[in-house]
Every structure is written in structure tokens, then in C-alpha cells.
Amino acid sequence: MGKKEMKYSEALKEVEDILQTLEAEELEVDDISEKIKRAVTLIEVCRSKLEKSEVEVKKIVDAFEKAK
């Protein structure tokens, strides 16, 4: 079975959790780079989803404008 695609809200929540942990200085030095790598990956997921949504919304608006 394939891996379920992460939702935008899930990715954003995980990024917020990582930031909170970093700000609270609750991480071991050895874990910081892994958390930052994970945050970058999650931010890329969020950015991709936003860009995809923007394209889809533009298509819908364009179709609506043409239907007038």
C-alpha cells in the first residue's frame, strides 16, 4: 500500500511544533540538524501545496470569467 500524502495542515502543525521545540531549546545538539532538515522538507510540502492550489484556483476563476 502507498504512503498517504500529508495534508497541508499536518505539515504546518509539525513545522510549528519543531519551531516551538527549537525556541524552547528542548533539543539535544545532535538532534537539531535532523529537526531542521525535517522542517525544510515540510516547508517544501506546504509550498508545493500552496502553488498547486493557486494554479487550480486560477483555472476555476478563468473558467468562471469565460462563462460570463
PQR file with spaces between the fields and no chain letter, atoms N, CA, C, O and H, PARSE charges and radii, in Angstrom:
ATOM       1  N    MET     1       0.846   -1.181    0.000 -0.4000 1.5000
ATOM       2  CA   MET     1       0.000    0.000    0.000 -0.0000 2.0000
ATOM       3  C    MET     1       0.889    1.241    0.000  0.5500 1.7000
ATOM       4  O    MET     1       1.919    1.254    0.674 -0.5500 1.4000
ATOM       5  N    GLY     2       0.513    2.289   -0.744 -0.4000 1.5000
ATOM       6  CA   GLY     2       1.294    3.511   -0.843 -0.0000 2.0000
ATOM       7  C    GLY     2       1.206    4.357    0.409  0.5500 1.7000
ATOM       8  O    GLY     2       0.293    4.206    1.221 -0.5500 1.4000
ATOM       9  H    GLY     2      -0.324    2.279   -1.292  0.4000 1.0000
ATOM      10  N    LYS     3       2.155    5.234    0.548 -0.4000 1.5000
ATOM      11  CA   LYS     3       2.193    6.130    1.697 -0.0000 2.0000
ATOM      12  C    LYS     3       1.170    7.250    1.501  0.5500 1.7000
ATOM      13  O    LYS     3       1.096    7.841    0.424 -0.5500 1.4000
ATOM      14  H    LYS     3       2.897    5.357   -0.112  0.4000 1.0000
ATOM      15  N    LYS     4       0.394    7.540    2.520 -0.4000 1.5000
ATOM      16  CA   LYS     4      -0.622    8.585    2.467 -0.0000 2.0000
ATOM      17  C    LYS     4       0.052    9.953    2.361  0.5500 1.7000
ATOM      18  O    LYS     4       1.010   10.246    3.076 -0.5500 1.4000
ATOM      19  H    LYS     4       0.453    7.060    3.396  0.4000 1.0000
ATOM      20  N    GLU     5      -0.464   10.779    1.459 -0.4000 1.5000
ATOM      21  CA   GLU     5       0.085   12.120    1.280 -0.0000 2.0000
ATOM      22  C    GLU     5      -0.280   12.988    2.483  0.5500 1.7000
ATOM      23  O    GLU     5      -1.419   12.985    2.950 -0.5500 1.4000
ATOM      24  H    GLU     5      -1.242   10.541    0.877  0.4000 1.0000
ATOM      25  N    MET     6       0.705   13.723    2.968 -0.4000 1.5000
ATOM      26  CA   MET     6       0.497   14.576    4.131 -0.0000 2.0000
ATOM      27  C    MET     6      -0.348   15.793    3.745  0.5500 1.7000
ATOM      28  O    MET     6      -0.131   16.405    2.699 -0.5500 1.4000
ATOM      29  H    MET     6       1.630   13.725    2.589  0.4000 1.0000
ATOM      30  N    LYS     7      -1.299   16.128    4.592 -0.4000 1.5000
ATOM      31  CA   LYS     7      -2.120   17.319    4.378 -0.0000 2.0000
ATOM      32  C    LYS     7      -1.324   18.562    4.751  0.5500 1.7000
ATOM      33  O    LYS     7      -0.387   18.506    5.547 -0.5500 1.4000
ATOM      34  H    LYS     7      -1.475   15.631    5.441  0.4000 1.0000
ATOM      35  N    TYR     8      -1.716   19.682    4.159 -0.4000 1.5000
ATOM      36  CA   TYR     8      -1.065   20.960    4.439 -0.0000 2.0000
ATOM      37  C    TYR     8      -1.120   21.263    5.935  0.5500 1.7000
ATOM      38  O    TYR     8      -0.114   21.652    6.529 -0.5500 1.4000
ATOM      39  H    TYR     8      -2.477   19.728    3.512  0.4000 1.0000
ATOM      40  N    SER     9      -2.273   21.088    6.534 -0.4000 1.5000
ATOM      41  CA   SER     9      -2.430   21.414    7.956 -0.0000 2.0000
ATOM      42  C    SER     9      -1.541   20.542    8.842  0.5500 1.7000
ATOM      43  O    SER     9      -1.029   21.008    9.860 -0.5500 1.4000
ATOM      44  H    SER     9      -3.090   20.772    6.052  0.4000 1.0000
ATOM      45  N    GLU    10      -1.357   19.285    8.458 -0.4000 1.5000
ATOM      46  CA   GLU    10      -0.478   18.390    9.222 -0.0000 2.0000
ATOM      47  C    GLU    10       0.985   18.848    9.118  0.5500 1.7000
ATOM      48  O    GLU    10       1.711   18.885   10.112 -0.5500 1.4000
ATOM      49  H    GLU    10      -1.772   18.906    7.631  0.4000 1.0000
ATOM      50  N    ALA    11       1.395   19.193    7.894 -0.4000 1.5000
ATOM      51  CA   ALA    11       2.774   19.640    7.682 -0.0000 2.0000
ATOM      52  C    ALA    11       3.034   20.942    8.437  0.5500 1.7000
ATOM      53  O    ALA    11       4.072   21.098    9.081 -0.5500 1.4000
ATOM      54  H    ALA    11       0.805   19.163    7.087  0.4000 1.0000
ATOM      55  N    LEU    12       2.085   21.872    8.353 -0.4000 1.5000
ATOM      56  CA   LEU    12       2.239   23.152    9.043 -0.0000 2.0000
ATOM      57  C    LEU    12       2.300   22.961   10.554  0.5500 1.7000
ATOM      58  O    LEU    12       3.104   23.602   11.230 -0.5500 1.4000
ATOM      59  H    LEU    12       1.242   21.745    7.830  0.4000 1.0000
ATOM      60  N    LYS    13       1.465   22.094   11.077 -0.4000 1.5000
ATOM      61  CA   LYS    13       1.464   21.821   12.525 -0.0000 2.0000
ATOM      62  C    LYS    13       2.805   21.242   12.966  0.5500 1.7000
ATOM      63  O    LYS    13       3.330   21.616   14.015 -0.5500 1.4000
ATOM      64  H    LYS    13       0.812   21.573   10.528  0.4000 1.0000
ATOM      65  N    GLU    14       3.359   20.330   12.168 -0.4000 1.5000
ATOM      66  CA   GLU    14       4.641   19.740   12.529 -0.0000 2.0000
ATOM      67  C    GLU    14       5.760   20.784   12.490  0.5500 1.7000
ATOM      68  O    GLU    14       6.647   20.783   13.343 -0.5500 1.4000
ATOM      69  H    GLU    14       2.932   20.026   11.316  0.4000 1.0000
ATOM      70  N    VAL    15       5.709   21.675   11.494 -0.4000 1.5000
ATOM      71  CA   VAL    15       6.702   22.762   11.431 -0.0000 2.0000
ATOM      72  C    VAL    15       6.584   23.643   12.671  0.5500 1.7000
ATOM      73  O    VAL    15       7.592   24.010   13.274 -0.5500 1.4000
ATOM      74  H    VAL    15       4.988   21.676   10.802  0.4000 1.0000
ATOM      75  N    GLU    16       5.358   23.978   13.048 -0.4000 1.5000
ATOM      76  CA   GLU    16       5.147   24.801   14.244 -0.0000 2.0000
ATOM      77  C    GLU    16       5.670   24.106   15.491  0.5500 1.7000
ATOM      78  O    GLU    16       6.262   24.748   16.358 -0.5500 1.4000
ATOM      79  H    GLU    16       4.539   23.680   12.558  0.4000 1.0000
ATOM      80  N    ASP    17       5.458   22.803   15.588 -0.4000 1.5000
ATOM      81  CA   ASP    17       5.959   22.039   16.729 -0.0000 2.0000
ATOM      82  C    ASP    17       7.489   22.052   16.774  0.5500 1.7000
ATOM      83  O    ASP    17       8.085   22.205   17.840 -0.5500 1.4000
ATOM      84  H    ASP    17       4.977   22.281   14.883  0.4000 1.0000
ATOM      85  N    ILE    18       8.113   21.890   15.614 -0.4000 1.5000
ATOM      86  CA   ILE    18       9.578   21.921   15.543 -0.0000 2.0000
ATOM      87  C    ILE    18      10.088   23.289   15.967  0.5500 1.7000
ATOM      88  O    ILE    18      11.038   23.389   16.743 -0.5500 1.4000
ATOM      89  H    ILE    18       7.629   21.766   14.748  0.4000 1.0000
ATOM      90  N    LEU    19       9.457   24.344   15.457 -0.4000 1.5000
ATOM      91  CA   LEU    19       9.875   25.698   15.839 -0.0000 2.0000
ATOM      92  C    LEU    19       9.745   25.930   17.337  0.5500 1.7000
ATOM      93  O    LEU    19      10.628   26.514   17.966 -0.5500 1.4000
ATOM      94  H    LEU    19       8.685   24.263   14.827  0.4000 1.0000
ATOM      95  N    GLN    20       8.649   25.472   17.894 -0.4000 1.5000
ATOM      96  CA   GLN    20       8.432   25.635   19.331 -0.0000 2.0000
ATOM      97  C    GLN    20       9.517   24.906   20.125  0.5500 1.7000
ATOM      98  O    GLN    20      10.020   25.425   21.122 -0.5500 1.4000
ATOM      99  H    GLN    20       7.932   24.998   17.383  0.4000 1.0000
ATOM     100  N    THR    21       9.869   23.716   19.682 -0.4000 1.5000
ATOM     101  CA   THR    21      10.914   22.943   20.345 -0.0000 2.0000
ATOM     102  C    THR    21      12.261   23.646   20.243  0.5500 1.7000
ATOM     103  O    THR    21      13.013   23.711   21.215 -0.5500 1.4000
ATOM     104  H    THR    21       9.461   23.295   18.872  0.4000 1.0000
ATOM     105  N    LEU    22      12.561   24.177   19.044 -0.4000 1.5000
ATOM     106  CA   LEU    22      13.821   24.909   18.858 -0.0000 2.0000
ATOM     107  C    LEU    22      13.875   26.165   19.725  0.5500 1.7000
ATOM     108  O    LEU    22      14.894   26.454   20.353 -0.5500 1.4000
ATOM     109  H    LEU    22      11.950   24.123   18.254  0.4000 1.0000
ATOM     110  N    GLU    23      12.762   26.910   19.752 -0.4000 1.5000
ATOM     111  CA   GLU    23      12.722   28.140   20.536 -0.0000 2.0000
ATOM     112  C    GLU    23      12.847   27.868   22.035  0.5500 1.7000
ATOM     113  O    GLU    23      13.411   28.672   22.776 -0.5500 1.4000
ATOM     114  H    GLU    23      11.934   26.676   19.242  0.4000 1.0000
ATOM     115  N    ALA    24      12.317   26.732   22.467 -0.4000 1.5000
ATOM     116  CA   ALA    24      12.369   26.385   23.885 -0.0000 2.0000
ATOM     117  C    ALA    24      13.703   25.736   24.255  0.5500 1.7000
ATOM     118  O    ALA    24      13.949   25.411   25.416 -0.5500 1.4000
ATOM     119  H    ALA    24      11.859   26.079   21.865  0.4000 1.0000
ATOM     120  N    GLU    25      14.550   25.555   23.253 -0.4000 1.5000
ATOM     121  CA   GLU    25      15.861   24.947   23.452 -0.0000 2.0000
ATOM     122  C    GLU    25      15.737   23.584   24.133  0.5500 1.7000
ATOM     123  O    GLU    25      16.502   23.255   25.039 -0.5500 1.4000
ATOM     124  H    GLU    25      14.349   25.819   22.310  0.4000 1.0000
ATOM     125  N    GLU    26      14.753   22.797   23.676 -0.4000 1.5000
ATOM     126  CA   GLU    26      14.496   21.488   24.254 -0.0000 2.0000
ATOM     127  C    GLU    26      15.201   20.355   23.508  0.5500 1.7000
ATOM     128  O    GLU    26      15.041   19.189   23.871 -0.5500 1.4000
ATOM     129  H    GLU    26      14.132   23.065   22.939  0.4000 1.0000
ATOM     130  N    LEU    27      15.968   20.675   22.486 -0.4000 1.5000
ATOM     131  CA   LEU    27      16.626   19.643   21.688 -0.0000 2.0000
ATOM     132  C    LEU    27      18.077   19.462   22.087  0.5500 1.7000
ATOM     133  O    LEU    27      18.759   20.397   22.506 -0.5500 1.4000
ATOM     134  H    LEU    27      16.098   21.622   22.191  0.4000 1.0000
ATOM     135  N    GLU    28      18.514   18.245   21.943 -0.4000 1.5000
ATOM     136  CA   GLU    28      19.929   17.954   22.077 -0.0000 2.0000
ATOM     137  C    GLU    28      20.629   18.493   20.837  0.5500 1.7000
ATOM     138  O    GLU    28      20.037   18.523   19.758 -0.5500 1.4000
ATOM     139  H    GLU    28      17.960   17.485   21.602  0.4000 1.0000
ATOM     140  N    VAL    29      21.858   18.909   20.974 -0.4000 1.5000
ATOM     141  CA   VAL    29      22.623   19.435   19.847 -0.0000 2.0000
ATOM     142  C    VAL    29      22.630   18.440   18.689  0.5500 1.7000
ATOM     143  O    VAL    29      22.541   18.837   17.527 -0.5500 1.4000
ATOM     144  H    VAL    29      22.339   18.884   21.850  0.4000 1.0000
ATOM     145  N    ASP    30      22.735   17.164   18.998 -0.4000 1.5000
ATOM     146  CA   ASP    30      22.781   16.129   17.970 -0.0000 2.0000
ATOM     147  C    ASP    30      21.488   16.029   17.157  0.5500 1.7000
ATOM     148  O    ASP    30      21.507   15.546   16.025 -0.5500 1.4000
ATOM     149  H    ASP    30      22.808   16.842   19.942  0.4000 1.0000
ATOM     150  N    ASP    31      20.381   16.475   17.716 -0.4000 1.5000
ATOM     151  CA   ASP    31      19.083   16.355   17.049 -0.0000 2.0000
ATOM     152  C    ASP    31      18.683   17.601   16.261  0.5500 1.7000
ATOM     153  O    ASP    31      17.758   17.544   15.450 -0.5500 1.4000
ATOM     154  H    ASP    31      20.365   16.867   18.636  0.4000 1.0000
ATOM     155  N    ILE    32      19.353   18.703   16.482 -0.4000 1.5000
ATOM     156  CA   ILE    32      18.959   19.962   15.854 -0.0000 2.0000
ATOM     157  C    ILE    32      18.985   19.876   14.336  0.5500 1.7000
ATOM     158  O    ILE    32      18.022   20.276   13.681 -0.5500 1.4000
ATOM     159  H    ILE    32      20.104   18.749   17.140  0.4000 1.0000
ATOM     160  N    SER    33      20.068   19.361   13.764 -0.4000 1.5000
ATOM     161  CA   SER    33      20.154   19.324   12.300 -0.0000 2.0000
ATOM     162  C    SER    33      19.071   18.443   11.694  0.5500 1.7000
ATOM     163  O    SER    33      18.538   18.766   10.632 -0.5500 1.4000
ATOM     164  H    SER    33      20.850   19.036   14.296  0.4000 1.0000
ATOM     165  N    GLU    34      18.736   17.337   12.348 -0.4000 1.5000
ATOM     166  CA   GLU    34      17.673   16.468   11.830 -0.0000 2.0000
ATOM     167  C    GLU    34      16.318   17.170   11.863  0.5500 1.7000
ATOM     168  O    GLU    34      15.524   17.047   10.929 -0.5500 1.4000
ATOM     169  H    GLU    34      19.169   17.074   13.211  0.4000 1.0000
ATOM     170  N    LYS    35      16.062   17.898   12.931 -0.4000 1.5000
ATOM     171  CA   LYS    35      14.792   18.632   13.027 -0.0000 2.0000
ATOM     172  C    LYS    35      14.726   19.736   11.976  0.5500 1.7000
ATOM     173  O    LYS    35      13.670   19.968   11.388 -0.5500 1.4000
ATOM     174  H    LYS    35      16.706   17.997   13.689  0.4000 1.0000
ATOM     175  N    ILE    36      15.825   20.404   11.740 -0.4000 1.5000
ATOM     176  CA   ILE    36      15.844   21.465   10.732 -0.0000 2.0000
ATOM     177  C    ILE    36      15.652   20.875    9.342  0.5500 1.7000
ATOM     178  O    ILE    36      14.931   21.448    8.525 -0.5500 1.4000
ATOM     179  H    ILE    36      16.683   20.215   12.217  0.4000 1.0000
ATOM     180  N    LYS    37      16.283   19.742    9.060 -0.4000 1.5000
ATOM     181  CA   LYS    37      16.082   19.072    7.771 -0.0000 2.0000
ATOM     182  C    LYS    37      14.611   18.697    7.593  0.5500 1.7000
ATOM     183  O    LYS    37      14.038   18.883    6.520 -0.5500 1.4000
ATOM     184  H    LYS    37      16.868   19.277    9.724  0.4000 1.0000
ATOM     185  N    ARG    38      14.012   18.171    8.654 -0.4000 1.5000
ATOM     186  CA   ARG    38      12.593   17.792    8.590 -0.0000 2.0000
ATOM     187  C    ARG    38      11.725   19.028    8.346  0.5500 1.7000
ATOM     188  O    ARG    38      10.788   18.981    7.549 -0.5500 1.4000
ATOM     189  H    ARG    38      14.478   18.021    9.526  0.4000 1.0000
ATOM     190  N    ALA    39      12.032   20.126    9.026 -0.4000 1.5000
ATOM     191  CA   ALA    39      11.263   21.357    8.846 -0.0000 2.0000
ATOM     192  C    ALA    39      11.366   21.847    7.404  0.5500 1.7000
ATOM     193  O    ALA    39      10.367   22.279    6.829 -0.5500 1.4000
ATOM     194  H    ALA    39      12.793   20.164    9.674  0.4000 1.0000
ATOM     195  N    VAL    40      12.555   21.786    6.814 -0.4000 1.5000
ATOM     196  CA   VAL    40      12.739   22.217    5.421 -0.0000 2.0000
ATOM     197  C    VAL    40      11.888   21.347    4.496  0.5500 1.7000
ATOM     198  O    VAL    40      11.235   21.861    3.588 -0.5500 1.4000
ATOM     199  H    VAL    40      13.367   21.435    7.281  0.4000 1.0000
ATOM     200  N    THR    41      11.893   20.046    4.723 -0.4000 1.5000
ATOM     201  CA   THR    41      11.081   19.135    3.912 -0.0000 2.0000
ATOM     202  C    THR    41       9.598   19.483    4.039  0.5500 1.7000
ATOM     203  O    THR    41       8.874   19.516    3.044 -0.5500 1.4000
ATOM     204  H    THR    41      12.424   19.629    5.461  0.4000 1.0000
ATOM     205  N    LEU    42       9.160   19.738    5.252 -0.4000 1.5000
ATOM     206  CA   LEU    42       7.754   20.076    5.486 -0.0000 2.0000
ATOM     207  C    LEU    42       7.388   21.412    4.843  0.5500 1.7000
ATOM     208  O    LEU    42       6.294   21.555    4.296 -0.5500 1.4000
ATOM     209  H    LEU    42       9.748   19.711    6.060  0.4000 1.0000
ATOM     210  N    ILE    43       8.273   22.370    4.903 -0.4000 1.5000
ATOM     211  CA   ILE    43       8.030   23.676    4.272 -0.0000 2.0000
ATOM     212  C    ILE    43       7.906   23.503    2.762  0.5500 1.7000
ATOM     213  O    ILE    43       7.080   24.158    2.126 -0.5500 1.4000
ATOM     214  H    ILE    43       9.161   22.254    5.347  0.4000 1.0000
ATOM     215  N    GLU    44       8.721   22.628    2.190 -0.4000 1.5000
ATOM     216  CA   GLU    44       8.614   22.346    0.756 -0.0000 2.0000
ATOM     217  C    GLU    44       7.261   21.717    0.420  0.5500 1.7000
ATOM     218  O    GLU    44       6.669   22.032   -0.612 -0.5500 1.4000
ATOM     219  H    GLU    44       9.392   22.096    2.706  0.4000 1.0000
ATOM     220  N    VAL    45       6.778   20.837    1.282 -0.4000 1.5000
ATOM     221  CA   VAL    45       5.453   20.237    1.096 -0.0000 2.0000
ATOM     222  C    VAL    45       4.390   21.333    1.111  0.5500 1.7000
ATOM     223  O    VAL    45       3.512   21.362    0.248 -0.5500 1.4000
ATOM     224  H    VAL    45       7.260   20.582    2.120  0.4000 1.0000
ATOM     225  N    CYS    46       4.468   22.223    2.080 -0.4000 1.5000
ATOM     226  CA   CYS    46       3.492   23.315    2.194 -0.0000 2.0000
ATOM     227  C    CYS    46       3.545   24.224    0.963  0.5500 1.7000
ATOM     228  O    CYS    46       2.508   24.581    0.404 -0.5500 1.4000
ATOM     229  H    CYS    46       5.181   22.199    2.781  0.4000 1.0000
ATOM     230  N    ARG    47       4.736   24.588    0.553 -0.4000 1.5000
ATOM     231  CA   ARG    47       4.907   25.468   -0.605 -0.0000 2.0000
ATOM     232  C    ARG    47       4.325   24.820   -1.862  0.5500 1.7000
ATOM     233  O    ARG    47       3.638   25.476   -2.644 -0.5500 1.4000
ATOM     234  H    ARG    47       5.579   24.298    1.007  0.4000 1.0000
ATOM     235  N    SER    48       4.598   23.551   -2.045 -0.4000 1.5000
ATOM     236  CA   SER    48       4.089   22.828   -3.214 -0.0000 2.0000
ATOM     237  C    SER    48       2.562   22.805   -3.214  0.5500 1.7000
ATOM     238  O    SER    48       1.930   23.018   -4.249 -0.5500 1.4000
ATOM     239  H    SER    48       5.156   23.018   -1.410  0.4000 1.0000
ATOM     240  N    LYS    49       1.982   22.547   -2.056 -0.4000 1.5000
ATOM     241  CA   LYS    49       0.521   22.506   -1.967 -0.0000 2.0000
ATOM     242  C    LYS    49      -0.090   23.877   -2.227  0.5500 1.7000
ATOM     243  O    LYS    49      -1.131   23.975   -2.877 -0.5500 1.4000
ATOM     244  H    LYS    49       2.496   22.373   -1.215  0.4000 1.0000
ATOM     245  N    LEU    50       0.539   24.929   -1.734 -0.4000 1.5000
ATOM     246  CA   LEU    50       0.040   26.280   -1.980 -0.0000 2.0000
ATOM     247  C    LEU    50       0.115   26.632   -3.462  0.5500 1.7000
ATOM     248  O    LEU    50      -0.819   27.210   -4.018 -0.5500 1.4000
ATOM     249  H    LEU    50       1.385   24.850   -1.206  0.4000 1.0000
ATOM     250  N    GLU    51       1.231   26.281   -4.096 -0.4000 1.5000
ATOM     251  CA   GLU    51       1.379   26.560   -5.524 -0.0000 2.0000
ATOM     252  C    GLU    51       0.351   25.786   -6.345  0.5500 1.7000
ATOM     253  O    GLU    51      -0.230   26.331   -7.283 -0.5500 1.4000
ATOM     254  H    GLU    51       1.990   25.812   -3.644  0.4000 1.0000
ATOM     255  N    LYS    52       0.124   24.523   -6.001 -0.4000 1.5000
ATOM     256  CA   LYS    52      -0.862   23.712   -6.701 -0.0000 2.0000
ATOM     257  C    LYS    52      -2.259   24.306   -6.526  0.5500 1.7000
ATOM     258  O    LYS    52      -3.027   24.383   -7.485 -0.5500 1.4000
ATOM     259  H    LYS    52       0.596   24.080   -5.239  0.4000 1.0000
ATOM     260  N    SER    53      -2.583   24.721   -5.320 -0.4000 1.5000
ATOM     261  CA   SER    53      -3.889   25.325   -5.060 -0.0000 2.0000
ATOM     262  C    SER    53      -4.056   26.622   -5.837  0.5500 1.7000
ATOM     263  O    SER    53      -5.132   26.901   -6.368 -0.5500 1.4000
ATOM     264  H    SER    53      -1.959   24.659   -4.541  0.4000 1.0000
ATOM     265  N    GLU    54      -2.995   27.409   -5.902 -0.4000 1.5000
ATOM     266  CA   GLU    54      -3.050   28.677   -6.642 -0.0000 2.0000
ATOM     267  C    GLU    54      -3.370   28.422   -8.116  0.5500 1.7000
ATOM     268  O    GLU    54      -4.191   29.128   -8.703 -0.5500 1.4000
ATOM     269  H    GLU    54      -2.122   27.183   -5.471  0.4000 1.0000
ATOM     270  N    VAL    55      -2.727   27.421   -8.715 -0.4000 1.5000
ATOM     271  CA   VAL    55      -2.972   27.080  -10.117 -0.0000 2.0000
ATOM     272  C    VAL    55      -4.417   26.629  -10.303  0.5500 1.7000
ATOM     273  O    VAL    55      -5.080   27.043  -11.254 -0.5500 1.4000
ATOM     274  H    VAL    55      -2.060   26.848   -8.238  0.4000 1.0000
ATOM     275  N    GLU    56      -4.902   25.790   -9.405 -0.4000 1.5000
ATOM     276  CA   GLU    56      -6.270   25.288   -9.507 -0.0000 2.0000
ATOM     277  C    GLU    56      -7.287   26.412   -9.369  0.5500 1.7000
ATOM     278  O    GLU    56      -8.261   26.460  -10.120 -0.5500 1.4000
ATOM     279  H    GLU    56      -4.363   25.454   -8.633  0.4000 1.0000
ATOM     280  N    VAL    57      -7.073   27.314   -8.419 -0.4000 1.5000
ATOM     281  CA   VAL    57      -7.990   28.437   -8.225 -0.0000 2.0000
ATOM     282  C    VAL    57      -7.978   29.340   -9.452  0.5500 1.7000
ATOM     283  O    VAL    57      -9.029   29.814   -9.884 -0.5500 1.4000
ATOM     284  H    VAL    57      -6.282   27.275   -7.808  0.4000 1.0000
ATOM     285  N    LYS    58      -6.800   29.581  -10.014 -0.4000 1.5000
ATOM     286  CA   LYS    58      -6.701   30.416  -11.217 -0.0000 2.0000
ATOM     287  C    LYS    58      -7.490   29.793  -12.363  0.5500 1.7000
ATOM     288  O    LYS    58      -8.183   30.500  -13.095 -0.5500 1.4000
ATOM     289  H    LYS    58      -5.946   29.196   -9.662  0.4000 1.0000
ATOM     290  N    LYS    59      -7.390   28.475  -12.523 -0.4000 1.5000
ATOM     291  CA   LYS    59      -8.149   27.789  -13.575 -0.0000 2.0000
ATOM     292  C    LYS    59      -9.653   27.965  -13.366  0.5500 1.7000
ATOM     293  O    LYS    59     -10.399   28.208  -14.314 -0.5500 1.4000
ATOM     294  H    LYS    59      -6.827   27.901  -11.929  0.4000 1.0000
ATOM     295  N    ILE    60     -10.081   27.841  -12.117 -0.4000 1.5000
ATOM     296  CA   ILE    60     -11.511   27.980  -11.801 -0.0000 2.0000
ATOM     297  C    ILE    60     -11.979   29.401  -12.094  0.5500 1.7000
ATOM     298  O    ILE    60     -13.036   29.600  -12.694 -0.5500 1.4000
ATOM     299  H    ILE    60      -9.475   27.644  -11.347  0.4000 1.0000
ATOM     300  N    VAL    61     -11.197   30.384  -11.671 -0.4000 1.5000
ATOM     301  CA   VAL    61     -11.573   31.786  -11.911 -0.0000 2.0000
ATOM     302  C    VAL    61     -11.589   32.089  -13.406  0.5500 1.7000
ATOM     303  O    VAL    61     -12.499   32.757  -13.897 -0.5500 1.4000
ATOM     304  H    VAL    61     -10.339   30.223  -11.184  0.4000 1.0000
ATOM     305  N    ASP    62     -10.584   31.598  -14.130 -0.4000 1.5000
ATOM     306  CA   ASP    62     -10.544   31.802  -15.583 -0.0000 2.0000
ATOM     307  C    ASP    62     -11.756   31.193  -16.262  0.5500 1.7000
ATOM     308  O    ASP    62     -12.353   31.809  -17.145 -0.5500 1.4000
ATOM     309  H    ASP    62      -9.845   31.054  -13.731  0.4000 1.0000
ATOM     310  N    ALA    63     -12.124   29.977  -15.851 -0.4000 1.5000
ATOM     311  CA   ALA    63     -13.300   29.316  -16.428 -0.0000 2.0000
ATOM     312  C    ALA    63     -14.558   30.093  -16.104  0.5500 1.7000
ATOM     313  O    ALA    63     -15.451   30.204  -16.945 -0.5500 1.4000
ATOM     314  H    ALA    63     -11.639   29.477  -15.134  0.4000 1.0000
ATOM     315  N    PHE    64     -14.643   30.630  -14.905 -0.4000 1.5000
ATOM     316  CA   PHE    64     -15.805   31.420  -14.497 -0.0000 2.0000
ATOM     317  C    PHE    64     -15.900   32.701  -15.330  0.5500 1.7000
ATOM     318  O    PHE    64     -16.979   33.084  -15.782 -0.5500 1.4000
ATOM     319  H    PHE    64     -13.919   30.539  -14.222  0.4000 1.0000
ATOM     320  N    GLU    65     -14.750   33.355  -15.525 -0.4000 1.5000
ATOM     321  CA   GLU    65     -14.723   34.593  -16.315 -0.0000 2.0000
ATOM     322  C    GLU    65     -15.141   34.335  -17.764  0.5500 1.7000
ATOM     323  O    GLU    65     -15.841   35.152  -18.362 -0.5500 1.4000
ATOM     324  H    GLU    65     -13.873   33.044  -15.159  0.4000 1.0000
ATOM     325  N    LYS    66     -14.719   33.210  -18.325 -0.4000 1.5000
ATOM     326  CA   LYS    66     -15.067   32.878  -19.704 -0.0000 2.0000
ATOM     327  C    LYS    66     -16.540   32.550  -19.839  0.5500 1.7000
ATOM     328  O    LYS    66     -17.129   32.758  -20.900 -0.5500 1.4000
ATOM     329  H    LYS    66     -14.151   32.546  -17.839  0.4000 1.0000
ATOM     330  N    ALA    67     -17.149   32.032  -18.758 -0.4000 1.5000
ATOM     331  CA   ALA    67     -18.561   31.633  -18.791 -0.0000 2.0000
ATOM     332  C    ALA    67     -19.499   32.824  -18.702  0.5500 1.7000
ATOM     333  O    ALA    67     -20.691   32.687  -18.977 -0.5500 1.4000
ATOM     334  H    ALA    67     -16.671   31.863  -17.896  0.4000 1.0000
ATOM     335  N    LYS    68     -18.997   33.964  -18.332 -0.4000 1.5000
ATOM     336  CA   LYS    68     -19.855   35.158  -18.198 -0.0000 2.0000
ATOM     337  C    LYS    68     -20.439   35.583  -19.512  0.5500 1.7000
ATOM     338  O    LYS    68     -21.179   36.565  -19.570 -0.5500 1.4000
ATOM     339  H    LYS    68     -18.029   34.075  -18.109  0.4000 1.0000
